[in-house]
Amino acid sequence: MKPYLLEVHKDGLLVFTINRPEKRNAISYEVMDGLEEALAAAEEDRIKALVITGAGDRAFCSGGDLSSFHQLKTEQEAFEMLNRMSELLIKLFFLAKPTVALLNGVAVGGGCELASACDYRIARKDVKAGFIQGTLAITTGWGGGTFLSEKLSSANAMKMLMEARLYSSVELQEMGFFQSIYTGDPLESCRAYLNKMLVLEGAVLKSYKKLFIRKWTEAGVEERVKQEVRNCAVLWQGEAHHKQVEKFLKK
């Protein structure tokens, strides 16, 4: 089974689906390859918006696949993986098209980092999400802390990162992390949210997105993400992190 799906719809939506429901749509190196492909395809003029979602109805994305990444022990080994994914999320964050995280299930850890790199987060009513990296004795390592600090108030962003817990969809909407809550079909709900945008010319959407890209460039987002990656790599090497990962894998 291919670990990701990429579909172009006639209304200009490009839908990237992490297709690993048996692994709760965890990010592997193959999924990173797929995201790179999706970001390249999203540059085409016919694409008006990029939607990222997960297969099935249990998980949007459960973060990094620990069964793939737990063998990364040193700071340098961790840095290489973290840096690769962070570079993809920087590209996603700065993509000159509207981007949507369509949360059809739980988003945990790196799954929240992926969602925070998107412009909008649309979630099913019962979905929970949280930056739980702290429980593994590390911080966000793909840039999610930086992206979150640009999207939410400082107090709410700090609270989400430092509490390292799952929040309900109601809490997440109140904090500004979720822009819309849906019941029913995920993709149709996403279309309903975007419908007034999708009737506009792609060039108009692109010009407006560039207003925000300029702001984020001036705010030094890319360099802040690089520092976030370096900080996480240092913690990744620590004994506390390896102990927590072993405990998690034995569950």
N, C-alpha and C positions, 0 to 999 in steps of 0.2 A: 504494500500500500504506500503510495506516495505521501511523504510527510507534510506536503502543503498543496493547495489548489489555488489556481489563479484564473479568474473569470472576468471577461469584459462584457458589460451589459450595454444595450443599445442607448440607454439614457445617459451614458457617460460615466457610469460607476465602474470602477475596477475593484473587484472583491478578492482579497487575499485571505485564505482560510488556513489556519494551522490544523493539519489533518492528523493529529495524534491523540484521538480521544482516549485510547487505552493508557496513555501517559499523561492524562489531564492536560493535553496540548502544551506540554513542556517544550522549551526551546532547546533544540539540538543544533549541531553544526549544519545539518542539512536544512533545517528551518531557516537558519541565518542565510544560507545560499538562496532560499526561496524569497526571503524578504528583500535581498539584493536585487533579484529578478523583478520583483513587484515594484520596487522603487524606480528601476530603469523604465519599466513599462508605463509607470504613472507620468513620466515626462512627456508622453505622446500627446499631441494636440487634442485628439478625440477624447481623452480622459479628463473628466471634470472634477472627480473626487475619488480618493482612495479609501476603501473601507477594509478594516482588519478585524477578523473574527476567529472563532475556534469551532472545530467540528463537534457535533453532538450538542447536548444541553446541560452538561455538568460543569464544564470549565471553558472560560475564555482562554486563559493561559496561566499555568501554575509556576511560571518563572523558568529558571534554568533547570535542565534535566540533571539532577544530582547523580543519577547513575552514569551519565556521560562525563560530568565535570568533577566528581568526587576524587578522581585520581590526580587532579591538579593540586599539588601540595605547596609549591614555593610561590613567593611573591611574583617572580617572573612568569611562571606558568599561568598563574591566575590572571596576571596583567594581559597576556596575549589574548585570552578568551574574552575578558571583560572589555578590552579595548576594541576588539572586532565588533562586538555587539553594540558598544556605545557609538561607534562610528556610523553604524546603520541607523541607530535611533537619532543621531544628529541629522543625518540626511532626511529622515522622516520628519523631524521637527521643523527643518528648514525647507521642506518640499513646497514649491510655489503652487499648491493646489489644496483645497480643503481636505482634511483627513479625519476619519472617524474610527474610534474603537467601538465596535459593536459587541457589548459584553453579554453573551448568551449563557454565561455561567460564571463561576467564581474567578476572580483575578487575584493572584497571590504573588508577593515579592516582585520578581522581574516582570510578571504579567502586568502589575500596576505601573512599572517603569515603561513598558511598551504602550500602555493606555495613556500615560501622562505625556508621551511624545506626540500624541494626536491632538488635533484642535478641539474635537468634541468626543464625549463619552456618553454613549446611549446604552442603557442597561435594562435587562429584564427585571421585573419588580422584586423578585426574591433574591437577586444577586448580592453577594457579599464581596468585599474587596479590601485589601490592606497591604501595606508595605511591612511585611513581617521579617525583613532581613535581620533586624536587631535580635530576634530570637535565635538566630544562627551565629551570633557574635560577629556579624559583619554589617556594613552599611550598604545602601544602594550603590551598585557598581557599574550600571549601564547609563547613568546620567539622569535617572529618575528624580533624584532629590533636586537637581538643578531645574529640570523641566517643571516639577511640581511648584517650585518657588516662583516660577513665572506665571503659573496658572491660578494659584490660590492665594488668599491672604497669607501673610507670613505666619500668623498665629495658627491658622488651620493646617498649613503645610508642615510646620514644625510639629504640631500635635500628631498628624498622621504618621510622620516618620519616626518620632520618638516613642509613641505608644506601641508600635510594632504589633498591632492587632487587626482583626477583621472588623469592618464597619458594615452596618446594614445599608441598603439602597437609600432609605430615607435620610440617614445621617450623611451619606455621601452627597446626596443632592443638596442638602442644607449647607454643607461645607463648600459646595461649588465644584466638586470633583465630577459628579454626574450632571449633564445638562438636560437629560430626558430619561424618563422611566417608561418602559413599554410592557404591554401584555399582548399576546398573539404572535404573529409571524415576525421574526427578527428583521429580515431584510426589508419587508414592506413597512415596518415601523421606522427603519432607517430612512427609507425613501420619503415617508411622510414628513420626517424631520427636515430633510434636505430639499423637499420638492420646489420651494421657491428659489433656491439657489440653482438647481439643475436646469431651470428654464432660461437662465442668463447665459450670455456668451462666456466661454471659458476664459477669454482674455480679461474680462471684467473680474472674475473670481481671482485670477492670477494677480492682477494689479492690486486688489485689496489685500491679498495675503502678503504681498511684498511690503506693504506698510508695516506689518508686524515683524516680518523678517528683518527689516532695517532696525527696528527697535531692539530685537533680540540680539542682533549682531553688535549693536552699540553697548548692550548690557554684558557683552563678553561671555555669552552662553557656552560657546564651544570650549574656551579655555577653562571655564568653571567645571564643565563635564570632565575634561582631561584630569583635573585635580581630583575630582570625585572618584574617578577610576583608580588613580594612583593610591588614594587613601584606602579604598576597599581592598586593593591588592595586598597592602601591608597587613590589614586585619585578616585577610584570607589565609595568610601563612601562619597565623597564630594558632596555638594549641587549643584555645577556647573554641574557635570555629571548627576545627577538625573533630573535636569531641561532640559538638552539637550535630554535625553532619552524620557521624557514626550512629548517634542516638536516633536521628531521624530515619536513617536507612534501615535500622533494626525494627522499626515499627511494623 
